[in-house]
Amino acid sequence: MTGRKLTGVEQNNTLKALQILRVRVGTWRLVATALGFQPGVLKNVRHRYKCVSFNMASAVARLVEVPFDDVVTGRWPPPGTCPHCGRGPL
Protein backbone atom coordinates (compact mmCIF):
# COMPACT_ATOMS: atom_id res chain seq x y z
CA MET A 1 0.00 0.00 0.00
CA THR A 2 2.95 2.39 0.42
CA GLY A 3 3.20 2.74 -3.38
CA ARG A 4 -0.16 4.53 -3.45
CA LYS A 5 -0.09 8.12 -4.64
CA LEU A 6 -2.10 10.74 -2.80
CA THR A 7 -4.59 12.87 -4.71
CA GLY A 8 -4.16 16.63 -4.77
CA VAL A 9 -6.87 17.04 -2.13
CA GLU A 10 -5.22 14.43 0.12
CA GLN A 11 -1.86 16.18 -0.25
CA ASN A 12 -3.38 19.58 0.60
CA ASN A 13 -5.07 18.11 3.67
CA THR A 14 -1.77 16.60 4.79
CA LEU A 15 0.02 19.93 4.23
CA LYS A 16 -2.59 21.58 6.49
CA ALA A 17 -1.94 18.93 9.12
CA LEU A 18 1.81 19.57 8.84
CA GLN A 19 1.22 23.29 9.36
CA ILE A 20 -0.75 22.61 12.55
CA LEU A 21 2.03 20.31 13.75
CA ARG A 22 4.56 23.09 13.17
CA VAL A 23 2.46 25.51 15.20
CA ARG A 24 2.04 23.02 18.04
CA VAL A 25 5.63 21.73 18.08
CA GLY A 26 7.38 25.04 17.44
CA THR A 27 9.73 24.51 14.49
CA TRP A 28 9.82 22.66 11.19
CA ARG A 29 13.05 20.97 12.27
CA LEU A 30 11.29 19.45 15.31
CA VAL A 31 8.36 18.35 13.15
CA ALA A 32 10.72 16.66 10.68
CA THR A 33 12.56 14.90 13.50
CA ALA A 34 9.32 13.73 15.12
CA LEU A 35 8.13 12.35 11.77
CA GLY A 36 11.43 10.60 11.10
CA PHE A 37 12.41 12.74 8.09
CA GLN A 38 15.40 14.99 7.46
CA PRO A 39 14.51 18.69 7.75
CA GLY A 40 15.50 19.21 4.11
CA VAL A 41 12.90 16.69 2.97
CA LEU A 42 10.16 18.56 4.80
CA LYS A 43 11.42 21.87 3.38
CA ASN A 44 11.23 20.45 -0.15
CA VAL A 45 7.71 19.18 0.48
CA ARG A 46 6.57 22.59 1.72
CA HIS A 47 8.36 24.89 -0.70
CA ARG A 48 9.77 23.20 -3.74
CA TYR A 49 7.57 20.30 -4.72
CA LYS A 50 4.34 20.84 -2.75
CA CYS A 51 3.97 17.08 -3.00
CA VAL A 52 3.33 14.87 0.03
CA SER A 53 4.14 11.17 -0.08
CA PHE A 54 2.00 8.38 1.29
CA ASN A 55 4.78 7.66 3.80
CA MET A 56 4.78 11.22 5.10
CA ALA A 57 1.00 11.26 5.48
CA SER A 58 1.26 7.94 7.34
CA ALA A 59 3.93 9.40 9.63
CA VAL A 60 1.70 12.39 10.41
CA ALA A 61 -1.20 10.09 11.30
CA ARG A 62 1.02 7.98 13.58
CA LEU A 63 2.44 11.07 15.28
CA VAL A 64 -0.94 12.60 16.07
CA GLU A 65 -2.42 9.16 16.83
CA VAL A 66 -5.34 9.30 14.43
CA PRO A 67 -6.31 7.03 11.54
CA PHE A 68 -4.55 7.70 8.23
CA ASP A 69 -7.90 8.56 6.62
CA ASP A 70 -8.47 11.36 9.14
CA VAL A 71 -5.31 13.13 7.93
CA VAL A 72 -5.82 12.71 4.18
CA THR A 73 -9.56 13.53 4.26
CA GLY A 74 -9.07 16.65 6.39
CA ARG A 75 -10.80 15.38 9.52
CA TRP A 76 -7.53 16.07 11.38
CA PRO A 77 -6.97 18.74 12.31
CA PRO A 78 -10.67 19.31 12.91
CA PRO A 79 -12.25 21.96 10.70
CA GLY A 80 -12.04 25.31 12.44
CA THR A 81 -8.58 24.71 13.93
CA CYS A 82 -6.63 27.96 13.88
CA PRO A 83 -3.65 27.71 11.48
CA HIS A 84 -1.79 30.36 13.49
CA CYS A 85 -2.10 29.10 17.06
CA GLY A 86 -3.22 25.49 16.56
CA ARG A 87 -6.19 25.87 18.87
CA GLY A 88 -9.06 23.57 18.04
CA PRO A 89 -12.60 24.65 17.29
CA LEU A 90 -14.63 25.79 20.25
N, C-alpha and C positions, 0 to 999 in steps of 0.2 A: 504493500500500500504506500510505501514511502516514495514511489515513483510518480504518484499522482501530482498533477499540476493544479494549483489553486486558480480559481477564476479571478477576474479583476475585482469583483465585489468581495470575494473572500480575502484577497490580498489587502484591499483597502480596510476591511474590518480588522485584520491582523495589525496593520500599521497603526490604527487607532488604539488598539490594545497596547502596542509597544509604547505609544506616546503616554498613555496613562501609567504604564510601568515606570517610564522615565520620571514622571512627576512624582510618583510615590517613592521611588528608590533614590532619586536625587541626581544621578548622572547616567549618561549613555554607557560609559565604561562599566559601571556597576551592573546595569541591565545586561550588557553583553556577557559579563562574567557569570551572572546568575543563570543565564540561558545556556552557557557552555559554548559561546562563540567568541571569536576574537573581536575586539572593538572595531577594527577596520571592516569586518564583514558587516556589522550592523550599520556602520557609516555608509557603506556602499548601498545597502538595502534602502536606507532612508534618503540618500541624496542622489546617488548616481543611477541606480537601476530601477528603484521604486518597485522592486519585485521581491516578494516574500516566498520563500520555499515552504514546502510541506513540513520539512523538519523544523524550521523556525516556528511555524505556527503550532506545531506539536509541543515544542519546548515552552512556548508561552502558556499553553494550556496546562502543562505539567506544573509550571512555576506558580500559576495562580490557582491551581487545584480545581479546575473546572473541566468539563468535557471539551474535547477538541471542537465539536460542533458549536459550542457556545462562543468560542473565539472567532471562528470563520464566518458564522452567521450574524455576528454583531450583538449577541446576547450578553457578552462580556467584553468590555465593561457595560453595565446596564445603560440603556438609553437615558440621557439626562445627566450622565457623569460629566463633571466639569473637566475640560481638557487642560485647564491651567492649574487647578489645585488638586485634582483627582478625587474630589469629594463626590460621593454617590448621590443619586437623586433623593430628594426628601420625601 
